[in-house]
Amino acid sequence: MADLLVPFRWLEASPGVGDREDLLGEIFCVSFFRGLEPAEVLRRFGTGRTGQETTFHELRVKVWESVGVGNDYVGEWGVAVEPEGFQAVLAERLTRLFRGCEVAAVGRHDYAEDSFVYAVDGKIVTSFTPHLPGTRWGSDTDRINELMRETGLPPEKLDEEAWEATWDDMYTNRISHAFLLAAKITGVVFTPSILDGPLLVGRAISQ
């Protein structure tokens, strides 16, 4: 399993470890969506406009003034990035953000709670905290169980002995496991190179 997590280690980096390793920092959300154009994604985040093209570096500079959403297409899936944001993993936002499409979203928040969400047509199919995959909520929490097992996220509730044996891996590698699961669902391996090109950027407004 460790080898499968290598492409996603940069998403767990601590602040200040290097330009390529610490691109997103301690708080961010990445959502993968199928069925929406990038401009429509920005509109649903509350930008009120079609956005403008910019680089990820410029987005990071702007994020100190407001939360930004950058998005681009990888295959059939669009990728939306919220530096310092987490709107796409809030249950109350999903109906408006992702109605009429399919989405997998991963949120890292070192000062609150990390999140994984899989939703279809604005309804949560399954959602959980990445280091506690045995506790899930949604309309069909078992739908992606096999993919969870393949990515080292056991969907079953573990007994105390098994829980203690796997805790270090589950907590230390929680973000990598979550992004590996997202990759299994979407076919998109979220690497730093995805952020190298121009991104369509707008301000995400919390509502």
C-alpha positions as CSV (number, residue, x, y, z in Angstrom):
1,M,0.0,0.0,0.0
2,A,2.9,2.4,0.8
3,D,4.0,2.4,-2.8
4,L,0.5,3.3,-4.0
5,L,0.6,6.3,-1.7
6,V,3.8,7.8,-3.0
7,P,2.2,10.1,-5.6
8,F,0.1,11.8,-2.8
9,R,2.7,12.3,-0.1
10,W,3.2,15.9,-1.1
11,L,-0.4,16.6,0.1
12,E,0.6,15.6,3.6
13,A,3.6,17.8,3.8
14,S,4.2,20.1,6.8
15,P,4.5,23.8,6.2
16,G,7.9,25.1,5.0
17,V,9.3,21.8,3.8
18,G,9.8,23.0,0.2
19,D,8.1,24.6,-2.8
20,R,6.9,21.4,-4.5
21,E,6.1,19.6,-1.3
22,D,4.1,22.3,0.5
23,L,2.0,23.8,-2.3
24,L,-1.3,23.6,-0.5
25,G,-0.4,23.9,3.1
26,E,-2.4,22.8,6.2
27,I,-5.9,23.8,5.0
28,F,-7.3,23.1,1.6
29,C,-10.0,21.2,-0.3
30,V,-9.7,19.5,-3.7
31,S,-12.9,18.4,-5.5
32,F,-13.1,16.3,-8.6
33,F,-16.3,16.8,-10.6
34,R,-17.8,15.2,-13.7
35,G,-20.7,16.9,-15.6
36,L,-20.0,20.6,-15.1
37,E,-18.0,23.2,-17.1
38,P,-15.3,25.1,-15.1
39,A,-17.2,28.4,-15.4
40,E,-20.3,26.8,-13.9
41,V,-18.3,25.4,-11.0
42,L,-17.1,28.9,-10.2
43,R,-20.6,30.3,-10.4
44,R,-21.8,27.7,-7.9
45,F,-19.1,28.5,-5.5
46,G,-20.7,32.0,-5.4
47,T,-18.2,33.9,-7.5
48,G,-21.0,35.6,-9.5
49,R,-18.7,35.7,-12.5
50,T,-17.0,33.5,-15.0
51,G,-13.6,34.0,-13.4
52,Q,-10.2,34.8,-14.9
53,E,-7.2,32.7,-15.9
54,T,-4.2,32.9,-13.6
55,T,-1.3,30.7,-12.3
56,F,-1.5,28.8,-9.1
57,H,1.2,31.0,-7.6
58,E,-0.9,34.1,-8.3
59,L,-3.9,32.3,-6.7
60,R,-1.9,31.6,-3.5
61,V,-1.0,35.3,-3.3
62,K,-4.7,36.3,-3.7
63,V,-5.9,33.8,-1.2
64,W,-4.7,36.0,1.6
65,E,-7.3,38.5,0.5
66,S,-10.1,35.9,-0.3
67,V,-10.6,32.2,-0.8
68,G,-9.9,31.2,-4.4
69,V,-11.2,28.3,-6.5
70,G,-9.0,27.2,-9.3
71,N,-10.2,24.6,-11.7
72,D,-9.1,22.7,-14.8
73,Y,-10.0,19.5,-16.7
74,V,-8.1,16.2,-16.4
75,G,-9.8,13.7,-18.7
76,E,-13.5,13.7,-18.1
77,W,-13.1,15.2,-14.6
78,G,-12.7,18.8,-13.6
79,V,-10.5,19.6,-10.6
80,A,-11.4,22.5,-8.2
81,V,-8.8,23.6,-5.7
82,E,-9.6,25.7,-2.6
83,P,-6.4,26.9,-0.9
84,E,-7.3,27.7,2.7
85,G,-10.9,26.7,2.0
86,F,-13.3,23.8,2.6
87,Q,-16.6,24.7,1.0
88,A,-16.8,21.6,-1.2
89,V,-16.9,19.2,1.8
90,L,-19.6,21.1,3.7
91,A,-22.8,19.0,3.6
92,E,-25.0,22.1,3.5
93,R,-23.2,23.3,0.3
94,L,-23.3,20.1,-1.7
95,T,-26.9,20.4,-3.1
96,R,-26.1,23.7,-4.7
97,L,-22.5,23.0,-5.7
98,F,-22.8,19.6,-7.2
99,R,-26.4,19.0,-8.4
100,G,-26.5,17.3,-11.7
101,C,-23.0,15.9,-11.5
102,E,-20.7,13.4,-9.7
103,V,-18.1,14.6,-7.3
104,A,-15.4,13.2,-5.0
105,A,-13.8,15.8,-2.6
106,V,-11.0,15.6,-0.1
107,G,-10.5,18.3,2.6
108,R,-7.4,18.7,4.8
109,H,-7.8,20.8,7.9
110,D,-5.1,20.4,10.5
111,Y,-7.0,22.6,13.0
112,A,-10.4,21.0,12.6
113,E,-11.3,17.8,10.8
114,D,-10.3,16.2,7.5
115,S,-13.1,15.0,5.2
116,F,-13.8,12.7,2.3
117,V,-17.1,13.1,0.4
118,Y,-18.5,11.2,-2.6
119,A,-21.7,12.6,-3.9
120,V,-24.0,12.2,-7.0
121,D,-26.5,14.8,-8.1
122,G,-25.9,16.9,-5.0
123,K,-26.6,14.1,-2.6
124,I,-24.0,12.6,-0.3
125,V,-23.5,8.9,-1.2
126,T,-20.9,8.3,1.5
127,S,-18.7,10.6,3.6
128,F,-16.2,10.0,6.4
129,T,-13.2,11.3,8.2
130,P,-10.2,9.7,6.4
131,H,-8.6,8.3,9.5
132,L,-11.9,6.8,10.7
133,P,-13.4,5.1,7.5
134,G,-15.5,2.7,9.5
135,T,-17.8,5.5,10.6
136,R,-19.6,6.9,7.5
137,W,-22.8,8.6,6.6
138,G,-24.8,9.1,3.4
139,S,-27.5,7.6,1.3
140,D,-25.5,4.5,0.3
141,T,-22.5,4.3,2.6
142,D,-21.4,0.9,1.3
143,R,-21.4,1.8,-2.4
144,I,-17.6,2.3,-2.7
145,N,-16.5,-0.2,-0.1
146,E,-14.5,-2.3,-2.4
147,L,-12.5,0.7,-3.6
148,M,-12.0,1.7,0.0
149,R,-10.5,-1.7,0.8
150,E,-8.2,-1.4,-2.3
151,T,-6.9,1.9,-1.0
152,G,-6.2,0.9,2.6
153,L,-9.4,2.4,4.0
154,P,-11.2,-0.5,5.7
155,P,-14.9,0.3,5.7
156,E,-15.7,-2.2,8.5
157,K,-15.6,-1.0,12.1
158,L,-12.5,-2.6,13.6
159,D,-12.3,-4.2,17.0
160,E,-10.0,-2.5,19.6
161,E,-6.9,-4.7,18.7
162,A,-7.2,-4.2,15.0
163,W,-7.8,-0.5,15.5
164,E,-4.7,0.0,17.6
165,A,-2.6,-2.0,15.1
166,T,-3.6,0.2,12.1
167,W,-4.0,3.6,13.9
168,D,-0.5,4.9,13.1
169,D,-0.9,4.2,9.4
170,M,-4.5,5.4,9.2
171,Y,-3.7,8.7,10.9
172,T,-0.3,9.5,9.5
173,N,-1.3,8.6,5.9
174,R,-5.0,9.7,6.1
175,I,-4.7,12.4,3.3
176,S,-2.8,10.1,1.0
177,H,-5.3,7.3,1.4
178,A,-8.1,9.7,0.7
179,F,-6.6,11.0,-2.5
180,L,-5.8,7.5,-3.6
181,L,-9.5,6.7,-3.1
182,A,-10.4,9.8,-5.1
183,A,-8.1,8.6,-7.9
184,K,-9.7,5.2,-7.9
185,I,-13.1,6.8,-8.4
186,T,-12.1,9.5,-10.9
187,G,-9.0,8.1,-12.6
188,V,-7.2,11.4,-11.8
189,V,-4.0,11.2,-9.9
190,F,-3.7,14.6,-8.3
191,T,0.0,15.6,-8.7
192,P,1.7,19.0,-8.5
193,S,1.9,19.2,-12.3
194,I,-1.9,19.6,-12.4
195,L,-1.3,23.0,-10.8
196,D,1.4,24.1,-13.3
197,G,-0.9,25.3,-16.1
198,P,-3.2,28.3,-16.1
199,L,-6.3,28.0,-13.9
200,L,-9.7,29.6,-14.0
201,V,-9.9,31.4,-10.8
202,G,-12.7,33.2,-8.8
203,R,-13.6,34.0,-5.3
204,A,-15.6,31.5,-3.3
205,I,-18.2,33.0,-1.1
206,S,-19.3,31.3,2.1
207,Q,-23.2,31.2,2.2
